[in-house]
């Protein structure tokens, strides 16, 4: 659960100027930004913050406007400056507002010399003008937002949850929640480009940020400089987020053997089995037992360790090999009938905001089926083929009951445009499996080169990748030189 918790806490702590609720502002072309001191602690003193004015609805630029919180650390060597590097966060619901001070400072010196580092809180996410669905606390749990079916595979409760959550968003989300979408985020970024006075931008997009980056490159191809897309989403325009959810089936299968090897290694203090082959059946048996006999788990949401809580812990832990011990300790405790302390959780207010941004973006990007039978059939097929994920990847999110039809068709990613994209992708990535990344590579065609990294975990460059992959990305950002062809980094 480390990956999600870290990103949500960053959203809560690192903020620019709080903007509050939707306010009507005068429409205008992107004005110059007024940079000032950033709120929040732990930031590099060089980081400055500003508010970007954008229309809530780009089809009605004279209507109400909202504010987007943005941040910047300027190039450390003005003579070597090439332009602006947009740090595009994952999610939807992630923020890069603190990233110029955070992961941006992990960039090699030659990259920090070449670019101003630009962060932002996407539309809807505090401290930008924010949205909130007012969800029940139980619906803030990951086992609610990720649509885990009942222990017997039924989707009835999931569909009821979807209706309840969608109704809360309709009741409390206001006008802004109707205008959260990937295409609108891309438009916001282009307005930020103009406000910065840049003819073209470079970008480092991670996870969902790879889809934002790909959509930007499709909508504004002539305004892309060097684009790095890291841990890549399947761009299938017929499914969009439904495809990303379905990807967990293969992502878990790709990653579980690495966990099994680690969890059975001699000398491992958190060893769960004597051999790698025993780890999978042990996990499945424990999940099934917890389906039947949950354990009380004070402080957790929900306050019990059931089979789906264990499966969700698996997803969260697989995003980062450093989190493997947390899953192993949970398994070892549960097998003894005990539980470890409940994992830390961000404040409910942060979860409310993040959940609303995620819901609005995922559901407005593409229409989801509304039929219970469609999801029931998908769950049954998934459970039979991919028992580790128990049918969740083909179940119904709240988008199955979303009250607003998409305002425009999803973006079709094509090979039309300049060849400015470098994809970097771990082979074993539970959140964005390599199979989906290959589909983005295929869609981009001659516009892209792909670096596939023999590594485990989500986020590759300067995180869970390897030295070969990191060197290829750094070289491209610093010099513009990509590998001559797709590259495999052993």
C-alpha positions as CSV (number, residue, x, y, z in Angstrom):
1,X,0.0,0.0,0.0
2,X,3.1,2.2,0.1
3,X,2.8,3.5,-3.5
4,X,-0.7,4.9,-3.1
5,X,-0.2,6.2,0.4
6,X,3.0,8.1,-0.6
7,X,1.2,9.8,-3.5
8,X,-1.9,10.8,-1.5
9,X,0.1,12.2,1.4
10,X,2.2,14.2,-1.1
11,X,-1.1,15.7,-2.5
12,X,-2.2,16.6,1.0
13,X,1.0,18.1,2.2
14,X,2.5,19.8,-0.9
15,X,0.3,22.7,-2.0
16,X,0.5,26.0,-3.6
17,X,-2.3,28.5,-3.2
18,X,-5.6,27.1,-2.0
19,X,-8.4,27.9,-4.4
20,X,-11.5,26.4,-2.8
21,X,-14.7,26.0,-4.7
22,X,-15.5,26.9,-8.3
23,X,-15.5,30.6,-8.9
24,X,-16.5,32.5,-12.0
25,X,-13.6,34.4,-13.6
26,X,-13.3,36.4,-16.7
27,X,-12.3,34.4,-19.8
28,X,-9.0,35.3,-21.4
29,X,-6.1,33.9,-23.2
30,X,-3.5,32.3,-20.9
31,X,-2.0,35.3,-19.0
32,X,1.5,35.5,-17.6
33,X,1.9,33.5,-14.4
34,X,2.5,35.3,-11.1
35,X,5.1,33.3,-9.3
36,X,5.2,33.4,-5.5
37,X,6.2,31.3,-2.4
38,X,4.7,27.8,-2.2
39,X,2.7,26.7,0.8
40,X,3.7,23.6,2.6
41,X,6.9,22.3,4.1
42,X,9.8,20.2,2.8
43,X,10.1,22.0,-0.5
44,X,13.2,23.1,-2.2
45,X,13.5,26.9,-1.5
46,X,13.9,27.5,-5.3
47,X,10.4,26.1,-6.0
48,X,7.9,28.8,-6.8
49,X,4.1,28.4,-7.3
50,X,1.4,30.1,-9.3
51,X,-2.2,29.7,-10.4
52,X,-3.1,29.1,-14.0
53,X,-6.6,30.4,-15.1
54,X,-8.4,27.9,-17.4
55,X,-12.1,27.6,-18.5
56,X,-14.1,24.9,-16.8
57,X,-15.5,24.1,-20.3
58,X,-13.3,24.7,-23.3
59,X,-16.4,24.7,-25.5
60,X,-17.5,27.8,-23.5
61,X,-14.4,29.8,-22.9
62,X,-16.5,32.8,-21.8
63,X,-18.1,30.8,-19.0
64,X,-16.8,30.1,-15.5
65,X,-13.1,29.5,-15.0
66,X,-11.1,27.5,-12.5
67,X,-7.6,27.7,-11.2
68,X,-4.8,25.1,-11.7
69,X,-2.0,25.2,-9.1
70,X,1.4,25.0,-10.8
71,X,5.0,24.9,-9.6
72,X,8.5,25.5,-11.1
73,X,12.2,25.2,-10.4
74,X,14.1,26.9,-13.2
75,X,17.0,25.5,-15.0
76,X,20.2,25.2,-12.9
77,X,22.3,26.4,-15.9
78,X,20.6,29.0,-17.9
79,X,23.2,28.8,-20.7
80,X,22.3,25.2,-21.2
81,X,18.5,25.6,-20.9
82,X,16.4,23.9,-23.6
83,X,12.9,24.5,-22.3
84,X,10.3,23.2,-19.9
85,X,10.0,19.6,-18.7
86,X,6.4,18.9,-17.6
87,X,6.2,16.3,-14.8
88,X,2.9,14.6,-15.6
89,X,1.6,12.6,-12.6
90,X,-0.2,9.3,-12.5
91,X,-3.7,8.6,-11.2
92,X,-6.0,10.0,-12.2
93,X,-5.9,11.7,-8.9
94,X,-2.1,12.1,-8.6
95,X,-0.3,15.5,-8.3
96,X,3.2,16.6,-9.4
97,X,3.0,19.9,-7.6
98,X,5.8,18.9,-5.3
99,X,7.8,17.0,-7.9
100,X,10.2,19.8,-8.9
101,X,11.4,19.6,-5.3
102,X,11.0,15.8,-5.1
103,X,11.7,13.3,-7.8
104,X,12.8,16.2,-10.1
105,X,15.9,16.5,-8.0
106,X,16.8,12.9,-8.7
107,X,17.2,13.8,-12.3
108,X,20.8,13.9,-13.4
109,X,22.5,17.3,-13.4
110,X,22.6,17.5,-17.2
111,X,18.8,17.2,-17.3
112,X,18.2,19.7,-14.5
113,X,20.5,22.1,-16.4
114,X,18.5,21.7,-19.6
115,X,15.0,22.3,-18.3
116,X,12.7,24.2,-16.0
117,X,11.0,21.5,-14.0
118,X,7.2,22.1,-14.0
119,X,4.7,20.5,-11.7
120,X,0.9,20.9,-11.3
121,X,-2.2,19.7,-9.5
122,X,-4.6,18.6,-12.3
123,X,-8.0,20.1,-12.6
124,X,-10.2,19.1,-9.7
125,X,-7.4,18.2,-7.4
126,X,-6.6,20.5,-4.4
127,X,-5.0,23.0,-4.2
128,X,-6.4,23.6,-7.7
129,X,-10.1,24.3,-7.7
130,X,-11.3,21.0,-6.2
131,X,-14.1,18.6,-6.4
132,X,-15.6,16.2,-3.8
133,X,-18.3,13.5,-4.1
134,X,-19.1,13.3,-0.4
135,X,-18.7,9.5,-0.4
136,X,-19.6,7.4,2.6
137,X,-16.4,6.5,4.5
138,X,-16.7,2.8,3.5
139,X,-16.7,3.8,-0.1
140,X,-13.3,5.5,0.3
141,X,-11.7,2.0,0.9
142,X,-9.6,0.6,-2.0
143,X,-11.7,-2.5,-1.8
144,X,-14.7,-0.3,-2.8
145,X,-13.1,1.8,-5.5
146,X,-11.4,-1.3,-6.9
147,X,-14.5,-3.4,-7.7
148,X,-13.8,-6.7,-5.9
149,X,-16.8,-9.0,-6.3
150,X,-18.3,-11.0,-3.4
151,X,-16.6,-14.1,-2.2
152,X,-19.0,-16.2,-4.4
153,X,-18.3,-14.1,-7.5
154,X,-21.6,-12.2,-7.4
155,X,-21.4,-8.6,-8.7
156,X,-24.8,-7.5,-7.2
157,X,-23.1,-5.7,-4.3
158,X,-20.6,-4.1,-6.6
159,X,-23.3,-2.7,-8.8
160,X,-25.1,-1.3,-5.7
161,X,-21.9,0.3,-4.7
162,X,-21.4,1.8,-8.1
163,X,-24.9,3.3,-8.0
164,X,-24.4,4.7,-4.6
165,X,-21.1,6.3,-5.4
166,X,-22.2,7.7,-8.7
167,X,-25.3,9.2,-7.1
168,X,-23.1,10.9,-4.5
169,X,-20.9,12.4,-7.2
170,X,-24.0,13.7,-9.1
171,X,-25.3,15.2,-5.9
172,X,-22.1,16.8,-4.6
173,X,-19.7,17.0,-7.5
174,X,-21.0,20.2,-9.0
175,X,-20.4,21.4,-12.6
176,X,-16.7,20.8,-12.5
177,X,-17.0,17.0,-12.2
178,X,-18.7,16.9,-15.6
179,X,-15.6,18.5,-17.1
180,X,-12.8,16.2,-15.7
181,X,-11.3,14.3,-18.6
182,X,-7.9,13.4,-20.1
183,X,-8.6,15.6,-23.1
184,X,-9.3,18.6,-20.8
185,X,-6.2,17.9,-18.8
186,X,-4.2,18.0,-22.1
187,X,-5.8,21.3,-22.9
188,X,-4.9,22.7,-19.5
189,X,-1.3,21.6,-20.1
190,X,-1.3,23.4,-23.5
191,X,-2.6,26.5,-21.8
192,X,0.2,26.2,-19.3
193,X,2.7,25.9,-22.1
194,X,1.4,29.2,-23.6
195,X,1.5,30.9,-20.2
196,X,5.1,29.9,-19.8
197,X,5.9,31.3,-23.2
198,X,7.1,28.0,-24.6
199,X,6.6,27.0,-28.3
200,X,7.1,23.4,-27.4
201,X,7.3,21.3,-24.2
202,X,9.1,18.2,-23.1
203,X,7.5,15.8,-20.6
204,X,8.0,12.9,-18.3
205,X,4.7,11.2,-17.8
206,X,4.3,8.3,-15.4
207,X,1.5,5.7,-15.3
208,X,-1.8,7.5,-16.1
209,X,0.5,10.4,-17.0
210,X,1.6,8.3,-20.1
211,X,-1.9,8.4,-21.4
212,X,-2.1,12.2,-20.7
213,X,1.2,12.6,-22.6
214,X,0.0,10.4,-25.5
215,X,-3.3,12.3,-25.8
216,X,-1.4,15.7,-25.6
217,X,0.9,14.5,-28.4
218,X,-2.1,13.5,-30.5
219,X,-4.0,16.7,-29.9
220,X,-1.0,19.1,-30.2
221,X,1.7,17.1,-32.1
222,X,3.6,20.2,-33.2
223,X,4.1,21.3,-29.6
224,X,6.0,18.3,-28.4
225,X,9.7,18.3,-27.9
226,X,11.1,15.3,-26.0
227,X,8.4,13.1,-24.4
228,X,9.3,10.3,-22.0
229,X,6.3,8.0,-21.2
230,X,7.1,5.7,-18.3
231,X,5.0,2.7,-17.2
232,X,2.5,2.9,-20.0
233,X,-1.2,2.5,-20.3
234,X,-3.0,0.6,-23.1
235,X,-4.5,3.4,-25.2
236,X,-7.4,1.3,-26.6
237,X,-10.0,4.0,-27.3
238,X,-12.9,1.5,-27.0
239,X,-12.1,0.8,-23.4
240,X,-9.7,3.3,-21.9
241,X,-9.9,2.8,-18.1
242,X,-11.8,-0.5,-18.5
243,X,-8.8,-1.8,-20.3
244,X,-6.4,-0.5,-17.6
245,X,-8.5,-2.2,-14.9
246,X,-8.5,-5.5,-16.9
247,X,-4.7,-5.2,-17.2
248,X,-4.4,-6.2,-13.5
249,X,-5.1,-9.8,-14.5
250,X,-1.9,-10.0,-16.5
251,X,0.0,-7.6,-14.3
252,X,-0.4,-9.8,-11.3
253,X,0.5,-12.9,-13.3
254,X,3.7,-11.2,-14.6
255,X,4.7,-10.1,-11.1
256,X,3.7,-13.0,-8.8
257,X,6.7,-15.2,-9.7
258,X,9.1,-12.4,-8.6
259,X,7.3,-12.2,-5.3
260,X,7.3,-16.0,-4.9
261,X,11.0,-16.2,-5.5
262,X,11.6,-13.5,-2.9
263,X,9.1,-14.9,-0.4
264,X,10.7,-18.3,-0.5
265,X,14.4,-17.3,-0.4
266,X,16.5,-18.9,2.4
267,X,17.5,-16.4,5.0
268,X,14.5,-14.1,4.3
269,X,13.1,-13.1,7.7
270,X,9.7,-12.8,6.1
271,X,9.8,-16.2,4.3
272,X,6.4,-17.6,3.7
273,X,7.2,-20.9,2.0
274,X,10.1,-23.3,1.4
275,X,9.9,-23.1,-2.4
276,X,8.6,-20.6,-4.9
277,X,6.1,-23.1,-6.2
278,X,4.4,-23.2,-2.8
279,X,3.7,-19.5,-2.5
280,X,0.9,-19.2,-5.0
281,X,-1.3,-22.1,-3.6
282,X,-0.6,-20.8,-0.1
283,X,-1.8,-17.3,-1.1
284,X,-4.9,-18.6,-2.8
285,X,-5.8,-20.9,0.2
286,X,-5.3,-18.0,2.6
287,X,-7.5,-15.7,0.6
288,X,-10.2,-18.3,0.4
289,X,-10.1,-18.9,4.1
290,X,-10.4,-15.1,4.8
291,X,-13.3,-15.0,2.4
292,X,-15.1,-17.5,4.8
293,X,-13.6,-16.3,8.1
294,X,-12.5,-12.7,8.1
295,X,-10.3,-11.4,10.9
296,X,-11.1,-8.2,12.8
297,X,-8.6,-5.5,11.8
298,X,-9.0,-2.4,14.0
299,X,-8.2,0.9,12.3
300,X,-8.4,-0.5,8.8
301,X,-11.2,0.4,6.3
302,X,-13.1,-1.9,6.3
303,X,-12.2,-3.0,9.8
304,X,-11.6,-6.6,8.9
305,X,-9.0,-8.6,7.0
306,X,-11.1,-10.5,4.4
307,X,-10.0,-12.2,1.2
308,X,-10.4,-9.1,-0.9
309,X,-8.4,-7.0,1.6
310,X,-5.6,-9.5,1.2
311,X,-5.9,-9.4,-2.6
312,X,-5.9,-5.6,-2.6
313,X,-2.8,-5.7,-0.4
314,X,-1.2,-7.9,-3.0
315,X,-1.9,-5.3,-5.7
316,X,-0.5,-2.5,-3.6
317,X,2.6,-4.4,-2.6
318,X,3.4,-5.6,-6.1
319,X,3.8,-1.9,-7.3
320,X,7.2,-1.7,-5.5
321,X,9.4,-4.6,-4.6
322,X,10.3,-2.7,-1.4
323,X,6.7,-3.4,-0.3
324,X,7.0,-7.2,-0.7
325,X,7.7,-7.6,3.1
326,X,4.5,-5.9,3.9
327,X,2.5,-8.5,2.0
328,X,4.5,-11.4,3.4
329,X,4.1,-10.2,7.0
330,X,0.3,-9.8,6.4
331,X,0.2,-13.4,5.1
332,X,2.2,-14.8,8.0
333,X,0.1,-12.9,10.6
334,X,-3.2,-14.0,9.0
335,X,-2.1,-17.6,8.9
336,X,-1.7,-17.4,12.7
337,X,-5.1,-15.7,13.1
338,X,-3.6,-12.3,13.9
339,X,-3.2,-9.0,12.0
340,X,-0.4,-6.5,11.9
341,X,-1.1,-2.8,12.6
342,X,-3.5,-1.3,10.1
343,X,-1.6,0.5,7.3
344,X,-1.5,4.3,7.5
345,X,-4.1,6.1,5.5
346,X,-4.3,9.7,4.2
347,X,-7.0,12.0,5.7
348,X,-10.5,11.3,4.6
349,X,-10.7,14.8,3.0
350,X,-7.7,13.9,0.7
351,X,-9.3,10.6,-0.2
352,X,-12.6,12.3,-1.0
353,X,-10.8,14.7,-3.4
354,X,-8.7,12.1,-5.0
355,X,-11.6,9.7,-5.4
356,X,-13.7,12.4,-7.1
357,X,-11.0,13.3,-9.5
358,X,-10.4,9.7,-10.4
359,X,-14.1,9.0,-10.8
360,X,-14.8,12.0,-13.0
361,X,-11.8,11.4,-15.3
362,X,-12.3,7.7,-15.7
363,X,-16.0,7.9,-16.2
364,X,-16.0,10.9,-18.5
365,X,-13.4,9.6,-20.8
366,X,-15.5,6.7,-22.2
367,X,-18.9,5.2,-21.6
368,X,-19.0,2.0,-19.6
369,X,-21.6,-0.8,-19.9
370,X,-24.5,-0.5,-17.6
371,X,-25.7,-4.1,-17.6
372,X,-25.2,-6.3,-14.6
373,X,-25.1,-9.3,-16.8
374,X,-22.1,-8.0,-18.8
375,X,-20.0,-7.6,-15.6
376,X,-21.2,-10.9,-14.1
377,X,-20.1,-12.8,-17.3
378,X,-16.8,-11.0,-17.3
379,X,-16.1,-11.7,-13.6
380,X,-16.9,-15.4,-14.0
381,X,-14.5,-15.7,-17.0
382,X,-11.8,-13.8,-15.2
383,X,-12.1,-15.8,-12.0
384,X,-11.7,-19.1,-13.9
385,X,-8.6,-17.9,-15.8
386,X,-7.0,-15.5,-13.3
387,X,-7.8,-16.8,-9.8
388,X,-5.3,-14.4,-8.1
389,X,-7.4,-11.4,-8.9
390,X,-10.8,-13.1,-8.3
391,X,-12.7,-11.4,-11.1
392,X,-12.0,-7.8,-10.0
393,X,-10.4,-6.6,-13.2
394,X,-13.6,-7.2,-15.2
395,X,-16.1,-5.9,-12.7
396,X,-18.0,-2.7,-12.6
397,X,-16.6,0.6,-11.2
398,X,-18.9,3.4,-10.4
399,X,-18.7,4.4,-14.1
400,X,-21.3,1.6,-14.7
401,X,-23.8,4.0,-13.1
402,X,-22.3,7.3,-14.1
403,X,-25.0,9.9,-14.8
404,X,-23.1,12.0,-17.4
405,X,-22.4,10.7,-21.0
406,X,-18.9,11.5,-22.3
407,X,-18.9,15.0,-23.9
408,X,-16.5,13.8,-26.7
409,X,-15.1,10.6,-28.1
410,X,-11.9,9.2,-26.6
411,X,-8.7,10.0,-28.4
412,X,-7.3,7.6,-30.9
413,X,-3.6,7.5,-30.6
414,X,-1.9,7.3,-34.1
415,X,1.5,7.4,-35.8
416,X,0.8,10.8,-37.3
417,X,3.1,13.5,-36.0
418,X,6.8,14.1,-35.1
419,X,8.9,11.3,-33.8
420,X,9.5,12.6,-30.3
421,X,8.4,9.8,-27.9
422,X,10.5,7.4,-25.8
423,X,8.6,4.7,-23.9
424,X,10.3,3.1,-20.9
425,X,8.6,0.0,-19.4
426,X,9.3,-2.6,-16.8
427,X,8.6,-6.2,-17.8
428,X,6.9,-7.0,-14.5
429,X,4.5,-4.1,-13.7
430,X,1.3,-4.9,-11.9
431,X,-0.4,-1.6,-12.6
432,X,0.6,-1.0,-16.2
433,X,1.6,-4.4,-17.6
434,X,4.1,-4.7,-20.5
435,X,1.3,-6.0,-22.8
436,X,-0.5,-2.7,-22.6
437,X,2.7,-0.8,-23.2
438,X,3.3,-2.7,-26.4
439,X,-0.1,-1.6,-27.6
440,X,0.8,2.0,-27.1
441,X,4.1,1.4,-28.8
442,X,2.2,-0.1,-31.8
443,X,-0.3,2.8,-31.9
444,X,2.5,5.4,-32.0
445,X,4.4,3.5,-34.7
446,X,7.3,5.5,-36.1
447,X,6.8,8.3,-33.6
448,X,8.2,6.2,-30.8
449,X,11.0,4.0,-29.6
450,X,10.5,1.7,-26.6
451,X,12.9,0.6,-24.0
452,X,11.8,-2.6,-22.2
453,X,13.5,-3.1,-18.8
454,X,14.1,-6.5,-17.2
455,X,12.8,-5.3,-13.8
456,X,9.9,-5.5,-11.4
457,X,7.6,-2.8,-10.1
458,X,5.6,0.2,-11.3
459,X,7.5,3.4,-12.3
460,X,10.7,2.6,-14.2
461,X,13.0,5.6,-14.7
462,X,15.0,6.5,-11.6
463,X,12.7,4.2,-9.5
464,X,12.1,0.5,-10.1
465,X,14.0,0.1,-13.4
466,X,17.7,-0.6,-14.0
467,X,20.8,1.4,-15.0
468,X,20.5,0.5,-18.7
469,X,16.9,1.9,-18.9
470,X,17.8,4.9,-16.8
471,X,20.8,5.8,-19.1
472,X,18.6,5.6,-22.2
473,X,16.1,8.0,-20.8
474,X,18.7,10.4,-19.4
475,X,20.5,10.5,-22.8
476,X,17.3,11.3,-24.6
477,X,16.2,14.1,-22.2
478,X,19.7,15.6,-22.1
479,X,20.8,15.2,-25.8
480,X,17.7,14.2,-27.8
481,X,19.4,10.9,-28.8
482,X,17.1,7.9,-28.6
483,X,18.1,4.3,-29.2
484,X,18.2,3.6,-33.0
485,X,15.5,0.9,-32.5
486,X,13.5,-0.6,-29.7
487,X,15.9,-1.7,-26.9
488,X,15.8,-4.5,-24.3
489,X,17.6,-3.7,-21.1
490,X,18.7,-6.9,-19.3
